[in-house]
Amino acid sequence: MVKVEVNGYSLYLDGKLKVKLDNIKKIMKKGWDAVILLDGMEGSGKSTLSFICGWYISDGKITINNICEGSEDAVKKLEKLPDGSLLIIDEGSLMFSSKEVMRKEQRTLIKILQVIRQKCMCLIIVSPSIFDLNKYIAIDRSRFLLHVYTDKDLNRGRFSYFSQKKKSFLYNYGKKHFNSYAKPRADFVGRFTKFDPFGEEYKELKRKSLAEAFDVKSETPLQVERRTKKELLQRISRSLPIKTLKQLSEVVETNRVILSKWKNEPVIVNK
């Protein structure tokens, strides 16, 4: 472990991981974006490791505003963050969500990936499992995977590093073998220590994220789609110069008969 002082905090970094993070810093200075994946079971410590990586890469310049509770929150924060910033999207709560919600989140995430390329940003995606992500995110756009796990006594602080090439093999092999991490062997394994620069602010963000995830889970995929389209219809009607049902149906991707009915219905949002 290497001790590094960053903006008033002492970080203990695995030496090999530090080299990989230094490479991220170098390519960002050359105008490239960077996407890092972290996955692992709920409570294994992946959020902590994401803070360590984010704090080191940003030279300690991240705040709670650089952490998002989901893709929609990330879209709002992206508009305010300057070029070259770092963003952590903690999708841990998606393990409680339906497949339809997860697909919707990833469609938004792909749009975010297009934005960070233009803004030369670093994006750290924290997910329950790499196998829940689509191929574009898991293989094509991310540089490496940190798989976080506990030892047999459930002690936190361990991770496996998979390079771009090896995580590609892992993803394809695991998809065929019940989401197995057995092959290939990781490039290296490492340790990390407790690190919590955000304190109660992050705990509150996490509580809100989990509460919203459980609310969404109570809806069926059809109900989620219907509510989302009604919300979109309401926003469009208020803010854009689109007035005819034909124009609205093309934007919302719903036929005019249903739209005509929805325009007179209240939108019920789970909170």
HUMOPE-V590700 format. One line per field, one symbol per residue. ss: DSSP state (H for helix, E for strand, - for the rest). burial: 1 if it has 9 or more other C-alpha atoms within 8 Angstrom, else 0. A space follows every 50 residues. Layout:
ss=???
burial=???
//
This chain:
ss=-EEEEE--EEEEE-HHHHHHHHHHHHHHH----EEEEEEE-----HHHHH HHHHHHH------HHHEE--HHHHHHHH-------EEEEE-HHHHH--HH HHHHHHHHHHHHHHHHHHH--EEEEEE--HHH--HHHHHH---EEEEEE- -------EEEEE-HHHHHHHHHHHHH-----------EEEE--------H HHHHHHHHHHHHHHHHH---HHHHHHHHHHHHHHHHHHH-----HHHHHH HH---HHHHHHH---------
burial=00000100001111001100110110110001111111111001110111 11111111010100011111101110100000011111111111001100 11001101110110011011111111111110100011101111111111 00000111111111011111101110000100100110111100100000 01001100110111111010100100101111110110000000101110 010001001101000000000
//
